[in-house]
Amino acid sequence: MHRYLRASLLAVALFAGANASVASDSLRVGNRVLVVGDSAATVLGLLGKPAHKSRRGGTRSSGHRGRRARAASGNGSASERWQYRRDGHVIVVTLVDGRVSDIDERSR
Protein backbone atom coordinates (compact mmCIF):
# COMPACT_ATOMS: atom_id res chain seq x y z
CA MET A 1 0.00 0.00 0.00
CA HIS A 2 2.84 2.38 0.82
CA ARG A 3 4.40 1.89 -2.61
CA TYR A 4 1.10 2.64 -4.35
CA LEU A 5 0.60 5.82 -2.31
CA ARG A 6 4.18 6.96 -2.90
CA ALA A 7 3.93 6.26 -6.64
CA SER A 8 0.61 8.15 -6.82
CA LEU A 9 2.05 11.17 -5.05
CA LEU A 10 5.07 11.15 -7.35
CA ALA A 11 2.81 10.99 -10.42
CA VAL A 12 0.74 13.92 -9.16
CA ALA A 13 3.88 15.96 -8.45
CA LEU A 14 5.27 15.26 -11.92
CA PHE A 15 1.94 16.05 -13.56
CA ALA A 16 1.70 19.37 -11.72
CA GLY A 17 5.21 20.24 -12.96
CA ALA A 18 6.26 23.85 -13.37
CA ASN A 19 2.70 25.19 -13.40
CA ALA A 20 2.09 24.33 -9.77
CA SER A 21 -0.01 26.74 -7.75
CA VAL A 22 -0.13 26.89 -3.99
CA ALA A 23 -2.83 28.84 -2.18
CA SER A 24 -1.87 29.66 1.35
CA ASP A 25 -2.75 31.82 4.31
CA SER A 26 0.82 33.09 4.69
CA LEU A 27 3.87 34.08 2.65
CA ARG A 28 7.43 34.50 3.91
CA VAL A 29 9.02 37.74 2.66
CA GLY A 30 12.61 37.90 3.87
CA ASN A 31 12.43 37.61 7.65
CA ARG A 32 8.80 38.78 7.80
CA VAL A 33 5.53 36.95 7.10
CA LEU A 34 2.46 38.21 5.24
CA VAL A 35 -0.72 36.56 6.54
CA VAL A 36 -4.41 36.53 5.69
CA GLY A 37 -6.01 39.45 7.52
CA ASP A 38 -3.08 41.84 7.01
CA SER A 39 -3.87 45.27 5.55
CA ALA A 40 -3.15 46.51 2.03
CA ALA A 41 -0.56 48.85 3.58
CA THR A 42 1.27 45.83 5.02
CA VAL A 43 1.29 44.17 1.56
CA LEU A 44 2.75 47.35 0.04
CA GLY A 45 5.35 47.56 2.79
CA LEU A 46 6.49 43.96 2.30
CA LEU A 47 6.11 43.44 -1.46
CA GLY A 48 6.03 46.98 -2.87
CA LYS A 49 3.94 48.15 -5.78
CA PRO A 50 2.25 45.26 -7.67
CA ALA A 51 3.10 44.56 -11.31
CA HIS A 52 -0.63 44.28 -12.05
CA LYS A 53 -3.91 45.06 -10.25
CA SER A 54 -7.44 43.95 -11.07
CA ARG A 55 -10.62 44.90 -9.25
CA ARG A 56 -14.01 43.20 -8.87
CA GLY A 57 -17.18 44.11 -7.06
CA GLY A 58 -17.82 46.88 -4.59
CA THR A 59 -17.85 50.44 -5.85
CA ARG A 60 -15.98 51.50 -8.93
CA SER A 61 -15.77 54.59 -11.03
CA SER A 62 -18.42 54.65 -13.72
CA GLY A 63 -16.51 57.15 -15.84
CA HIS A 64 -19.44 59.60 -15.77
CA ARG A 65 -18.37 62.86 -14.15
CA GLY A 66 -16.89 61.22 -11.09
CA ARG A 67 -20.07 59.49 -9.98
CA ARG A 68 -19.68 56.09 -8.33
CA ALA A 69 -21.56 53.01 -9.49
CA ARG A 70 -22.26 49.86 -7.46
CA ALA A 71 -21.12 46.75 -9.33
CA ALA A 72 -23.14 43.55 -9.08
CA SER A 73 -21.41 41.53 -6.40
CA GLY A 74 -23.20 39.39 -3.89
CA ASN A 75 -22.23 41.20 -0.70
CA GLY A 76 -21.01 44.53 -2.06
CA SER A 77 -17.41 43.91 -0.92
CA ALA A 78 -14.66 45.38 -3.03
CA SER A 79 -12.11 42.77 -4.07
CA GLU A 80 -8.72 43.36 -5.68
CA ARG A 81 -6.08 40.97 -6.97
CA TRP A 82 -2.51 42.26 -6.79
CA GLN A 83 0.07 40.36 -8.84
CA TYR A 84 3.81 40.28 -8.12
CA ARG A 85 6.74 38.58 -9.88
CA ARG A 86 9.46 37.39 -7.50
CA ASP A 87 12.23 34.79 -7.73
CA GLY A 88 10.69 32.90 -10.65
CA HIS A 89 7.22 32.88 -9.08
CA VAL A 90 4.03 34.82 -9.58
CA ILE A 91 2.36 35.81 -6.31
CA VAL A 92 -1.29 36.84 -6.38
CA VAL A 93 -2.60 38.55 -3.25
CA THR A 94 -6.38 38.91 -3.07
CA LEU A 95 -7.68 41.75 -0.92
CA VAL A 96 -11.29 42.16 0.20
CA ASP A 97 -12.19 45.54 1.68
CA GLY A 98 -8.50 46.38 2.08
CA ARG A 99 -7.50 43.15 3.87
CA VAL A 100 -5.64 40.08 2.57
CA SER A 101 -8.12 37.25 2.00
CA ASP A 102 -5.92 34.87 -0.04
CA ILE A 103 -2.30 34.41 -1.10
CA ASP A 104 -1.57 32.30 -4.19
CA GLU A 105 2.00 31.51 -5.27
CA ARG A 106 2.55 30.04 -8.75
CA SER A 107 5.64 28.83 -10.55
CA ARG A 108 6.24 30.51 -13.90
LINURCOR-V299651 format. One record per residue. N is the residue number from 0. RES is the residue in one small letter. PHI is phi in whole degrees, -180 to 180 (* if undefined). OMEGA is omega in radians with two decimals (999 if undefined). D_CENTER is the distance of its C-alpha to the mean C-alpha in Angstrom with 2 decimals. Layout:
BEGIN
[[N;RES;PHI;OMEGA;D_CENTER] [N;RES;PHI;OMEGA;D_CENTER]]
END
This chain:
BEGIN
[[0;m;*;3.14;36.77] [1;h;-62;3.14;34.92] [2;r;-62;-3.14;35.37] [3;y;-63;3.13;34.01] [4;l;-63;-3.14;30.86] [5;r;-63;3.12;30.39] [6;a;-64;3.12;31.05] [7;s;-64;3.13;28.59] [8;l;-64;3.10;25.78] [9;l;-64;3.12;26.75] [10;a;-62;3.12;26.81] [11;v;-64;-3.14;23.31] [12;a;-63;3.13;22.03] [13;l;-68;3.12;24.02] [14;f;-65;-3.14;22.92] [15;a;-64;3.05;19.20] [16;g;52;-3.04;20.19] [17;a;-77;-3.11;18.18] [18;n;-97;-3.11;15.61] [19;a;-66;3.12;14.28] [20;s;-131;-3.12;10.74] [21;v;-126;3.04;10.01] [22;a;-87;-3.06;7.84] [23;s;-148;3.06;8.92] [24;d;-105;3.08;9.80] [25;s;-155;3.12;10.50] [26;l;-147;3.09;10.35] [27;r;-79;3.10;13.74] [28;v;-128;-3.04;14.32] [29;g;65;3.11;18.06] [30;n;-100;3.12;19.90] [31;r;-114;-3.14;17.39] [32;v;-133;3.02;14.53] [33;l;-92;-3.11;11.39] [34;v;-129;3.04;11.22] [35;v;-56;-3.10;10.10] [36;g;105;3.10;12.55] [37;d;-66;-3.11;12.63] [38;s;-82;3.06;13.34] [39;a;-60;3.12;12.00] [40;a;-63;3.10;15.07] [41;t;-66;3.10;14.12] [42;v;-59;3.13;10.87] [43;l;-61;3.14;13.34] [44;g;-65;-3.11;15.91] [45;l;-86;-3.01;14.13] [46;l;-109;-3.11;12.21] [47;g;82;-3.12;14.28] [48;k;-72;-3.13;13.97] [49;p;-70;3.07;11.06] [50;a;-70;-3.12;12.56] [51;h;-152;3.06;11.39] [52;k;-127;2.97;10.53] [53;s;-136;-3.04;10.92] [54;r;-127;3.09;12.21] [55;r;-140;3.02;13.42] [56;g;72;3.12;16.04] [57;g;64;3.11;17.86] [58;t;-100;3.09;20.24] [59;r;-145;3.13;20.22] [60;s;-70;-3.13;23.03] [61;s;-88;-3.14;25.47] [62;g;82;-3.12;27.14] [63;h;-111;3.05;30.47] [64;r;52;3.04;31.98] [65;g;77;3.11;29.08] [66;r;-69;3.14;29.07] [67;r;-106;3.13;25.90] [68;a;-121;3.11;25.18] [69;r;-86;3.11;23.41] [70;a;-81;-3.13;21.14] [71;a;-78;3.02;21.55] [72;s;-136;-3.00;18.86] [73;g;-46;-3.05;20.04] [74;n;-111;3.10;19.79] [75;g;79;3.13;19.56] [76;s;-77;3.08;16.29] [77;a;-83;-3.13;14.50] [78;s;-125;3.10;10.83] [79;e;-131;3.03;8.90] [80;r;-117;3.12;5.95] [81;w;-106;-3.07;6.45] [82;q;-112;3.13;6.94] [83;y;-126;3.02;9.03] [84;r;-116;-3.11;11.75] [85;r;-145;3.00;13.28] [86;d;49;3.11;16.06] [87;g;77;3.13;15.81] [88;h;-123;2.98;12.13] [89;v;-111;3.14;9.20] [90;i;-111;3.10;6.10] [91;v;-114;3.12;2.96] [92;v;-106;3.10;2.58] [93;t;-98;3.12;4.14] [94;l;-116;3.05;7.70] [95;v;-122;-3.10;10.81] [96;d;52;3.05;14.08] [97;g;82;-3.14;12.96] [98;r;-125;3.12;11.44] [99;v;-66;3.09;8.19] [100;s;-113;-3.13;7.98] [101;d;-161;3.08;5.21] [102;i;-129;-3.09;3.95] [103;d;-126;3.14;4.44] [104;e;-113;-3.09;7.30] [105;r;-123;3.00;9.72] [106;s;-78;3.11;13.28] [107;r;-75;999;14.76]]
END
